[in-house]
Amino acid sequence: MATTTGSDQSFKFPILIGDIGGTNARFAILVDAFAEPKSFPIVRTADYPTIDEAIQAAVLDKTSLQPKAAVLAVAGPVDGEAIELTNCPWVVRPREMLKSLELGEIIVLNDFEAQALAVSALPDSGRRKLGGGVPHEGASRVVLGPGTGLGVAGLVRARKMWIPVAGEGGHVDLGPRSERDHAIWPHLKTIEGRVSAEEVLSGRGMINLYRAICAADGAEPAYAQPAEITEAATKGGDARAIETAELFSTYLGRIAGDLALVFMARGGVYIGGGIIQHLLPILNEKHLRAAFEDKAPHRELLADMAIFAITEPLAALAGLATFARTPRFFGIETAGRRWVA
C-alpha cells in the first residue's frame, strides 16, 4: 500500500499546487520548502474546456518557472485514470497531464482533503470562533464547506501524523424536524426523492431553500441568485430572505453537529468552502450553535466542541503547500492517486 508516510515520499521543487472546485480553480507554485506559494489569478472553470488548458494559459504562460511535480485537489472522488469533477465538466487525466504539462509526478487529492490539511495548522488569524467550546490539541477535527456543493472531510491524529479522511458527506440526508421544516420540505427540489444536505447547504441550495420558503407561503420569489438573497438578508428588509439565512444557519449547524459526532471532533469543527466569506455576514451564530448542540442525549458533548469559520481565503492552497513541504507529517494514501512520468 503506497502512502506518503515516513521518508519514502518527497517532491521535487518547483511544485504546482491547485485547488479545483466546481466554479473556480486556484493555482500557485511552491518554489522551495521555505518559500511562500506564488499565487496566480483565480480561474473560472467555465472559461476553459480542460484543466490542462487552464493551467497552461493561466499559470505556465505567466511564469518562467517549470514545475517538476503537481499536487492537485479536485471537487469529487479520485477514482481511476479519468477523474470527473462533481459539479464541473472538467475531467482530470493525470497521465495525459504528465506529458502535456511536462511534469514528473502528479498527486490528486479530494478538495476537502486539502481543507483538512489546512486546518491541521490554521493560525488564529485564519479562523473565527463561533460560540463556545474548547478545542483539544491533537484531537480529531472535521471540516465542511458550502460552495458549488457541500464538501466534507475529517482529520485524525495517529502515529504522530495528521491523516485526512475524504468522503462525500455532503450527500447525506437532511430531514425536517420543526413544524416550519415540514411546511417547507414538500417544496424543495430533490434528487430521486432525496433531500441531501448539499441540496440546501450550497449556492444552489440557498436558492432551493428560498424558493421553497416562498412556495410554502404562496409568494413569488423575488431573487434568482444566492448573492441577491444574502444581500437582501443583510439589509434586513425582506422577511423571506432573512428566514432563508436563519434556516440556512440552522441546517448548517445541524449537519455540523452530526459530523462532529461521527468524527468525535474534540479538536474543532471548521466551516470553510467557496462561499463562506459571503455567508459570514448573514450566518446566525445563535441559531447555528443551538442546532449544533441539539443532539440529545449528547448535548453536553457538543456544547464542549468548538466551531470555527475559516477566514483564510486560500486555505486549501495553504494546506496543499504544507503537505508538499513536509509530506512525512501526513498520512495520505497515494495508491491510485499518484502518477509518475
C-alpha positions as CSV (number, residue, x, y, z in Angstrom):
1,M,0.0,0.0,0.0
2,A,1.5,3.3,-1.1
3,T,1.4,6.2,1.4
4,T,3.3,9.4,2.0
5,T,4.3,8.3,5.4
6,G,7.9,8.1,6.6
7,S,10.8,9.3,4.3
8,D,9.8,7.3,1.3
9,Q,7.9,10.3,-0.3
10,S,9.1,13.7,-1.2
11,F,8.5,16.1,-4.1
12,K,10.9,17.8,-6.4
13,F,10.6,21.6,-6.5
14,P,9.1,23.7,-8.0
15,I,5.7,22.2,-7.2
16,L,2.4,23.3,-8.8
17,I,-0.4,23.2,-6.3
18,G,-4.0,23.6,-7.3
19,D,-7.5,23.7,-5.7
20,I,-10.1,22.9,-8.3
21,G,-13.7,23.5,-7.4
22,G,-16.9,23.3,-9.3
23,T,-16.9,27.0,-10.3
24,N,-13.3,28.3,-9.6
25,A,-9.8,26.9,-9.7
26,R,-6.9,28.4,-7.7
27,F,-3.3,27.7,-8.5
28,A,0.1,28.5,-7.1
29,I,3.7,27.4,-7.5
30,L,5.9,26.5,-4.5
31,V,9.5,27.3,-5.4
32,D,11.1,25.5,-2.4
33,A,10.3,24.2,1.0
34,F,10.8,27.7,2.6
35,A,9.1,30.0,0.1
36,E,5.5,31.2,0.3
37,P,3.4,29.9,-2.6
38,K,3.4,32.2,-5.7
39,S,-0.3,32.6,-6.4
40,F,-2.0,33.3,-9.7
41,P,-5.3,34.9,-10.6
42,I,-8.4,32.7,-9.8
43,V,-9.6,30.8,-12.9
44,R,-13.3,30.3,-13.7
45,T,-13.6,26.6,-14.8
46,A,-16.3,27.6,-17.4
47,D,-13.7,29.7,-19.2
48,Y,-11.5,26.8,-20.3
49,P,-12.5,23.5,-21.9
50,T,-9.9,21.4,-19.9
51,I,-7.8,21.7,-16.8
52,D,-4.7,21.3,-18.9
53,E,-5.5,24.4,-21.0
54,A,-6.4,26.3,-17.9
55,I,-3.0,25.5,-16.2
56,Q,-1.1,26.3,-19.4
57,A,-2.8,29.6,-20.1
58,A,-3.3,30.9,-16.5
59,V,-0.1,29.6,-14.9
60,L,2.7,28.3,-17.1
61,D,2.3,31.0,-19.7
62,K,2.6,33.6,-17.0
63,T,5.9,32.5,-15.4
64,S,9.3,31.2,-16.3
65,L,9.1,28.5,-13.6
66,Q,8.6,25.0,-14.8
67,P,7.0,22.8,-12.1
68,K,8.5,19.3,-11.7
69,A,5.6,18.0,-9.7
70,A,1.9,18.8,-9.1
71,V,-0.3,18.3,-6.1
72,L,-3.9,18.9,-7.1
73,A,-7.1,18.9,-5.1
74,V,-10.3,18.3,-7.0
75,A,-14.0,18.6,-6.1
76,G,-15.0,15.0,-6.5
77,P,-13.9,11.4,-5.7
78,V,-10.5,10.5,-7.0
79,D,-11.1,7.2,-8.8
80,G,-9.3,5.8,-11.9
81,E,-7.4,7.3,-14.8
82,A,-10.2,9.8,-15.7
83,I,-11.3,11.8,-12.6
84,E,-14.6,13.6,-13.1
85,L,-15.5,16.6,-11.0
86,T,-18.9,16.5,-9.3
87,N,-20.1,20.0,-10.4
88,C,-17.8,20.8,-13.3
89,P,-17.3,19.4,-16.8
90,W,-13.5,19.1,-16.5
91,V,-12.1,15.6,-16.4
92,V,-8.6,15.3,-14.9
93,R,-6.5,12.8,-16.8
94,P,-3.1,12.7,-14.9
95,R,-1.2,10.6,-17.4
96,E,-2.0,13.0,-20.2
97,M,-1.2,15.9,-17.9
98,L,2.3,14.5,-17.2
99,K,3.0,14.8,-21.0
100,S,1.2,18.0,-21.9
101,L,2.5,20.0,-18.9
102,E,5.9,18.3,-18.8
103,L,5.6,17.1,-15.2
104,G,7.5,14.4,-13.4
105,E,4.8,13.5,-10.9
106,I,1.2,14.2,-10.1
107,I,-0.8,13.5,-6.9
108,V,-4.5,14.1,-6.9
109,L,-6.5,14.6,-3.7
110,N,-10.1,15.4,-2.9
111,D,-10.6,19.2,-2.4
112,F,-11.8,18.8,1.1
113,E,-8.7,16.7,2.0
114,A,-6.9,19.9,1.2
115,Q,-9.2,21.8,3.5
116,A,-8.5,19.2,6.2
117,L,-4.7,19.6,5.6
118,A,-5.2,23.4,6.1
119,V,-6.9,23.0,9.5
120,S,-4.1,20.9,10.8
121,A,-2.2,24.1,11.4
122,L,-4.6,27.0,10.8
123,P,-3.4,30.1,12.7
124,D,-5.8,32.1,14.8
125,S,-5.7,34.9,12.2
126,G,-7.2,32.4,9.7
127,R,-10.2,31.4,11.7
128,R,-13.1,32.9,13.6
129,K,-14.6,31.2,16.6
130,L,-18.4,30.7,16.6
131,G,-19.8,30.4,20.1
132,G,-18.4,28.4,23.0
133,G,-16.5,25.1,23.2
134,V,-12.8,24.4,23.7
135,P,-10.6,22.7,21.0
136,H,-8.5,19.9,22.3
137,E,-5.0,19.8,20.9
138,G,-4.3,16.7,18.8
139,A,-7.9,15.6,18.8
140,S,-9.9,14.8,15.7
141,R,-11.3,17.6,13.6
142,V,-13.9,17.9,10.8
143,V,-14.2,20.5,8.1
144,L,-17.3,21.2,6.0
145,G,-18.0,23.9,3.5
146,P,-20.8,25.1,1.4
147,G,-19.8,26.2,-2.1
148,T,-20.9,24.9,-5.5
149,G,-21.6,21.7,-3.5
150,L,-21.1,20.8,0.2
151,G,-17.7,19.4,0.9
152,V,-16.8,17.3,4.0
153,A,-13.6,15.8,5.3
154,G,-12.3,14.6,8.6
155,L,-8.8,15.0,10.1
156,V,-7.5,12.4,12.6
157,R,-4.2,12.2,14.5
158,A,-2.4,8.9,14.7
159,R,1.3,7.8,14.9
160,K,2.4,11.4,15.1
161,M,0.8,12.2,11.8
162,W,-2.3,14.0,10.6
163,I,-4.5,11.8,8.4
164,P,-7.2,13.5,6.3
165,V,-10.3,11.4,5.7
166,A,-12.1,12.3,2.5
167,G,-15.6,11.4,1.6
168,E,-18.9,12.6,0.1
169,G,-20.5,13.5,3.3
170,G,-22.3,16.5,1.7
171,H,-24.8,14.0,0.2
172,V,-26.2,12.6,3.5
173,D,-29.9,13.0,4.0
174,L,-31.2,16.2,5.5
175,G,-34.7,15.8,7.1
176,P,-37.3,18.1,8.6
177,R,-37.7,18.4,12.3
178,S,-39.7,21.5,13.1
179,E,-43.3,22.4,12.1
180,R,-41.8,25.0,9.7
181,D,-39.5,22.4,8.2
182,H,-42.4,20.2,7.4
183,A,-44.2,23.1,5.7
184,I,-41.1,23.8,3.6
185,W,-39.8,20.3,2.7
186,P,-42.5,19.4,0.2
187,H,-41.4,22.3,-2.0
188,L,-37.6,21.5,-2.0
189,K,-36.1,20.2,-5.2
190,T,-34.9,16.6,-4.7
191,I,-32.6,14.1,-6.3
192,E,-34.6,11.0,-6.9
193,G,-36.8,11.8,-4.0
194,R,-34.0,12.7,-1.6
195,V,-33.2,16.0,0.0
196,S,-29.5,15.8,0.6
197,A,-27.6,18.3,2.7
198,E,-26.0,19.6,-0.5
199,E,-29.4,20.4,-2.0
200,V,-29.9,23.0,0.8
201,L,-26.4,23.9,2.0
202,S,-24.7,25.2,-1.1
203,G,-25.0,28.1,-3.5
204,R,-27.8,26.4,-5.5
205,G,-29.1,25.0,-2.2
206,M,-29.7,28.5,-0.9
207,I,-31.9,29.2,-3.9
208,N,-33.7,25.9,-3.4
209,L,-34.4,26.8,0.2
210,Y,-35.5,30.4,-0.6
211,R,-37.9,29.2,-3.3
212,A,-39.3,26.5,-1.1
213,I,-40.0,29.1,1.6
214,C,-41.8,31.3,-0.9
215,A,-43.8,28.4,-2.2
216,A,-44.8,27.4,1.4
217,D,-46.0,31.0,1.9
218,G,-47.8,31.2,-1.5
219,A,-45.4,34.0,-2.6
220,E,-43.5,34.6,-5.8
221,P,-39.7,34.6,-5.5
222,A,-38.1,38.0,-5.8
223,Y,-34.5,36.7,-6.2
224,A,-32.7,34.2,-8.5
225,Q,-29.1,34.3,-7.3
226,P,-27.6,33.5,-3.9
227,A,-25.9,36.9,-3.8
228,E,-29.2,38.6,-4.1
229,I,-30.6,36.6,-1.3
230,T,-27.7,37.3,1.0
231,E,-27.7,41.0,0.2
232,A,-31.5,41.2,0.9
233,A,-30.9,39.3,4.2
234,T,-28.1,41.6,5.2
235,K,-30.2,44.8,4.5
236,G,-33.0,43.3,6.6
237,G,-35.9,44.4,4.5
238,D,-37.1,41.0,3.2
239,A,-38.6,38.6,5.6
240,R,-38.2,35.5,3.4
241,A,-34.6,36.3,2.6
242,I,-34.0,36.7,6.3
243,E,-35.7,33.4,7.1
244,T,-33.6,31.8,4.4
245,A,-30.4,33.0,6.1
246,E,-31.7,31.9,9.5
247,L,-32.7,28.4,8.3
248,F,-29.5,28.0,6.4
249,S,-27.6,28.7,9.6
250,T,-29.8,26.2,11.5
251,Y,-29.4,23.4,8.9
252,L,-25.6,24.1,8.7
253,G,-25.4,23.8,12.4
254,R,-27.5,20.6,12.4
255,I,-25.2,18.9,9.8
256,A,-22.1,20.2,11.5
257,G,-23.3,18.6,14.8
258,D,-23.9,15.3,13.0
259,L,-20.4,15.3,11.5
260,A,-18.9,16.3,14.9
261,L,-20.4,13.2,16.4
262,V,-19.3,10.9,13.5
263,F,-15.6,12.1,13.9
264,M,-15.8,12.9,17.7
265,A,-14.4,16.2,16.7
266,R,-13.0,17.5,20.0
267,G,-10.3,19.3,18.0
268,G,-12.9,21.5,16.5
269,V,-15.4,21.8,13.6
270,Y,-14.3,24.1,10.8
271,I,-16.6,25.7,8.3
272,G,-14.9,26.7,5.0
273,G,-15.8,26.4,1.4
274,G,-16.1,28.6,-1.6
275,I,-18.8,30.9,-0.3
276,I,-18.1,31.1,3.4
277,Q,-16.7,34.7,3.1
278,H,-20.1,35.8,1.6
279,L,-22.1,33.8,4.2
280,L,-20.4,35.1,7.3
281,P,-22.3,38.4,7.4
282,I,-25.7,36.5,7.3
283,L,-24.8,33.5,9.4
284,N,-26.9,33.5,12.6
285,E,-24.4,32.3,15.1
286,K,-27.0,31.7,17.8
287,H,-29.2,29.5,15.5
288,L,-26.2,27.7,14.2
289,R,-24.8,26.9,17.6
290,A,-28.2,25.9,19.0
291,A,-28.8,23.5,16.2
292,F,-25.2,22.1,16.5
293,E,-25.7,21.3,20.2
294,D,-29.3,20.0,19.9
295,K,-28.1,16.4,19.8
296,A,-29.7,14.7,22.8
297,P,-28.5,12.6,24.6
298,H,-25.1,14.2,23.7
299,R,-26.0,17.9,24.2
300,E,-23.2,18.4,26.7
301,L,-20.6,16.7,24.5
302,L,-21.5,19.0,21.6
303,A,-21.5,22.1,23.9
304,D,-17.8,21.4,24.7
305,M,-16.8,21.3,21.0
306,A,-15.6,24.4,19.3
307,I,-16.8,25.7,15.9
308,F,-14.6,27.9,13.7
309,A,-15.3,29.7,10.4
310,I,-12.2,29.6,8.2
311,T,-11.4,33.1,7.2
312,E,-8.2,32.4,5.3
313,P,-9.3,32.9,1.7
314,L,-6.8,30.4,0.2
315,A,-7.0,27.8,2.9
316,A,-6.9,24.8,0.6
317,L,-3.8,26.1,-1.2
318,A,-2.2,26.7,2.2
319,G,-3.0,23.1,3.2
320,L,-1.6,21.7,0.0
321,A,1.6,23.8,0.4
322,T,2.0,22.5,4.0
323,F,1.7,18.9,2.7
324,A,4.0,19.5,-0.3
325,R,6.7,20.9,2.0
326,T,6.6,18.2,4.7
327,P,4.7,15.1,3.4
328,R,6.3,13.0,6.2
329,F,4.0,14.7,8.7
330,F,0.8,13.5,6.9
331,G,-0.6,10.0,6.4
332,I,-2.0,10.2,2.9
333,E,-2.9,7.2,0.8
334,T,-1.4,7.6,-2.6
335,A,-2.2,4.2,-4.2
336,G,-4.3,5.0,-7.3
337,R,-3.8,8.7,-6.8
338,R,-0.1,9.2,-7.8
339,W,1.2,9.2,-11.3
340,V,4.9,9.3,-12.3
341,A,6.3,10.1,-15.7
